[in-house]
Amino acid sequence: MKHKESLEKILEREWGWHKSRLGFAACLMLSLVQQKTVNMVSLSLGFGSTAQPSSTHRRIQRFFQGFYFSHTQVSLLILKLLPEPPYTLCLDRTNWQFGKFKINILMLSIAHQGLAFPICWQLLAKKGNSNTKERKQLLTTFLELVPLQHIDMLVADREFVGKDWFAYLNAIKMPFVIRIRQNALADGWLSIVTFFQSLPQGESKLLQHRYCIFGTQLSICGMRLKNDYLILVTNRNAKQALASYKRRWEIEMLFAAMKTTGFDLESTHLTCAKRIDKLLAFVCLAITWAHSVGEWLHRTNKKPLALKAHGRRAKTFFRHGLDYLRALLCNPLAPSSKLLECVNLLSCT
């Protein structure tokens, strides 16, 4: 199959693995997209091998048990699929439970066309929120791949606050927009929500002066929602804070692609963090590939996405690309040239 051979060559150029490992990786990627699940029994059915499915299943298990690779190799390939910087970074966390085993992923991604491209992640050996040390480790890893000057803004939700964390971001000159809780204090005594209680629903307000929030002088803007307040702090000019923060939703779309609308990551029965990390690397690459295919189909007018009455696209680029890839992979009569075109998008040429 030409598309599989082409995928092997791309991965060889990027990763330099042994030929047998590259063949396996190509089959795993294609099966992941075709089967749309991380369930290993299902994946074994999509390898297109003459071996018995039980043998393929065991081969998949051995790969995740014994073969080590750094997900940085995957991150570098994903970065090549992104346009030129500057980038908006999205920091968030997703978690679920399999029996008594808790899976807790801290993720740093780059927002792009409705979906955040996953770049760096860390499996936390605990349940609940991340701490400053864990966030610093993740951001340090990211900055080894992407220079600080290529970052326009880091956006994050209310979980990612704290005196040490804000001081660290300020110290490394990382621009950020982070949501804070309405009971946070300005200058150590004034409830932050006081500034926004008089706002009508849906209206926003930019404070003229900076205030000390968690030990750091920051600009503040806020909006009154139906049953809550959206209050943002930034170490830059707050005029664009609301527009920047809207892009945080793209990491939620990434988590949905990992799970409910994409590859059903929650169905994995893996309980070893190192094995989950490897599986997550392939899922992240498959998500990025599907999104890139969807964007390419729309951009080149091969299969443009229609707009609904409210002005939004009928599908996300990710779903559009995933549906197209699955239709090709599941149809033995589909022209191989079309699938080859999609695979070659990963070559970044």
N, C-alpha and C positions, 0 to 999 in steps of 0.2 A: 504494500500500500504506500503510495507516494507521500501521502500526508503524514503518515507515521514516520517514514524515513526523514522527511523534512523536519519534523518536530525533534527527532533524535539529533539531527545536525545542529539545530538551534541550541538545544540544551547542552550539547557537547562543547559548542563554542563558549557558552556562558558558564558552564560548571566544570567541564573537564573530567567527568566521571568515566569509569570503565564502561566499555560498550554494552555489557550485559545490564548494568545499572541504568544506563541511558534508555535502553529498550524497554526496561520495566517502567521507568518514569514516564515515558511517552504513552505506554499502554494505560498507566494509572490515570494520567491526565485526561485521556480520551474517554476512558470508562467513567471517570468521575462526572464529566459533562453529560455523557450519554445516559447514565443511570440516575443522575441528579440526587445522589445520596452518598454518604460516607460509610454506609453499612458494607462491611467487607464481603459478605456473602453475595450481595448484589453487585459489588464491584467486580468480583471474580467472573460474573456472567458477561461482562462487557469487554473482556480482554481480547476477544476474537482469537483465542488460542485453540490449538488442537488438543491440548491437555484437558483432563477432566476438571470441572469447576472446583472440585475439592482440592486438587493439586494446586490450582491457581490461588485458591483461598489461602492455602498454607504458604505459598510463595509471598503473598501480600503480608501475612503475619510475620514471616521471617524478615522482610524488608524493614518493617517498623520496629522489630525487636533488635536487630543486629546492625543495621547500617546507620552510621552517623553522618550527618551533614549539617552545616550551619544554615539557619534560615536567612542569614545575611546574603547568601547566594541568590535566594529567591527575591529578597528585597531589592538587590541591585538590578535584576531583570525587570521587576515591576517599575522601578524608577525610570528605566529606559522607555517605558510606554507612556510616560507622562510628558506633557508639553514643557516648554521652557518655564523656569521660575519667573516671578516669585510664587510661593506656595502658601496656602492656608492650611495649617495643621489642625487636626481634630484629635483631642485626647478624650478617651472614655473607657468604660469597662463593661464587660458582659459576663454573666455567670449563669450556671445551671447546676443541677445535681443529678448524678446517676447512682441510684441506691444511696449509700452513705458517702460516696466520693463526690467532692465538690470541685467543679471546674470553674476557675475564676481567671479571666483573661483581661489584662491591661493592654490597651491597643493605642498606638499612635499612627495616624494615617494622614494622607494628603487629599483634601477635597478637590474633586474634579467632575464637573458635568453631572451633578446629582448623586454621585456615589464617591465615598472616600476610598482611595486606594491604600490598602494596608501596607505599611512599611516595616514597622517594628512592633513587637508584642512581647509580653512577659506573662507566663503562667504563675499566678500568685499561689503560694502554698498555704492558703488560708481562705476563709470566707470574709466577705465584707470589703470595706474601702481600702484603697491603696494608701501608703504613707509617703512622706516626702522622699525618703531614701529610695524607694522603688520607682517613683516617678523620675528622680534624678538619674538613676541607672538607665532607664528607658530613653530619656532624652539625650543622655550622653552617647548611647549607642546610635541614636538617630543622627546626631551631629557629626559622627564619624563618617556618615554617608552623604549628608546634605549640609553644606556650609550655612552658618547662621545668616549670612547676607542674602541667601536665597529664600528666606522665610519672611513672608509678609505679616502673618499673625498666627498666634496659637489661640484656639478657642476651646473652652471646656465648660462643663456644667458645674452645679453647686457642690459636687463632691470634692472638687479639686481646688480647695482653698486652704489657707493656713499661713501663719506668720513666717515659718521657715521656707515654705514653698514660694510665697510671693517674694521674699528676700532673695532667694536663689534665682528666680526668673529675672528679677531686676538686676542682679549682680552680673549675669551673663548677657544682659541687654537683649533678652528675648521679648519681643512685643507680644502682648496677650490681651485677650478679652475673655473674662471669666464671669459667669453668673454667680451671684451671692444670695444667700437667704435674706428674707426681709427683716429678720431679727438681728442681723449683723449690726455692729456699732461703728459709727463714724467718729473719729477723734477719741475713741475709747468710752464714749458716754451717750451719744445721740443715736437713737434707733434710726437706721437708714430708711425705713419705710416712711418716716415722717415727711420726707421730701416729696413723696409721690401720692399721698393719700387724697389730695384734692384733685388729682387728674381724672377726667372722664375716661370711661372704658375705651381702650384702643388708642389712646393718645400717649405720646412720649414726652420726656423732659430731659434736658441736658443741664447738669449743674455747672455753674460758672466757676466754682472754685474746687480745688483738689482737697481731699480729706484723707486722713490716715485710716486705712482699712487693713486690719491684720498687720499693723506695724509698718505699712508702706504707703507713701503718698500717692494716691490714685485719682484719676478722673472717674466720674460716675454719670451714668444715664439710666433711665428706667422707663417702663411702660406699664400701664395698668391693664391687666388681663381680666377675663370674666370673673374668675374666682381666685386670682393670685396677682402677684407683681413679678415682672421681669426686670430685675435690677442687675446691671452690668458694671464691672470695674475694669479699667484699662490703664496701662502705663504709657499709653499714647493718647492722641487727641480722640475724645469720645464721640466726635461727630459721625464717624463711620462704624461705631461699635455695634449698633443694632444690625447693620447690613452684614458685618463680619460674622456676628454670632449666628445669623440665620444659616450659615453654612455648616454649623455643628450638626444639623439634621442629616448631613450626608454620611456621617459615621453610623447613624441609626439605620440608614439604608444599607450600609455595609453589613451590619449585624443581621439585618433581615435576610440579606443575600447568603450569609453564612448559614442561616438557620431556616426560618419558615418559608421564604420565597425562593430559596436556592438549594443548598446542598445538605440541609437537614443535619447539621453538625451535632445537634443534641442527641442524635440517634447512635452516636459512637459508643461502643462498650469499652473503649480504652480507659484504663485507670492509671496509667503511668504518664507523668507529665512530659517526659522526653518523647514518648511516642505520640502523644497528643500534639506536641509542638511540631513534629514532622508532618502529621496529617494536616494540621492547620496551615502549614506552609503551602501544601498542594492546593488546599481549598482557596487560599488567598490568591494564588496564581491563576486558578481556574476562574475565579470571580473577575479578576482584572482582565483576563483574556475575553471572557464573555462580554464585559462592558466595552472593551475596545472594538470587538466585532460589531456590536450594536451601534456604536458611534460611527464606525466606518460605513456600515450599511446606510445609515441616515445621511452622512456627509456626502457620500458619493452618489446618492440617489438610487442606489441599487434596490433598497427597500426602505424608503423614507417613512418615518413615523408620522401618522396623522395627528392633528391637534383636535382636542375636544372643545366643546363650546366654551369651557372656562379658560381656554388658552393653554392648558398643560398637555403634554404628550400623552397619547393613549397608553404607552408603556414606558418604562425606564429603559435606558440604553442597555443596562445589564440584562433585563428580561428579554428584550428584543434580540440581543446577541445570543443568549442562552437558548432561546426557542429555535433560532436559525441553526445553530450548531447541532442541537439535538435532532432536528429534522433531517439534517445531512447524515449524521452518524447512524440514525435508526433506519434510514432508507437505503437498502443495498443498491437501488437503481439511481441514487443521486449522483450527479456528475462529480467525479473525484477532483476536477479542477476547482470547483467552488470551495471544497473543504481545504484544498491546498492554499487557496487565497487567504482563507481565515488563519491557517497555521502560520503563514508567512508574515502575518501582522506581528507575531512575536519576535521576528528577526530584527525589528526596529530599524529597517533599512528603507 
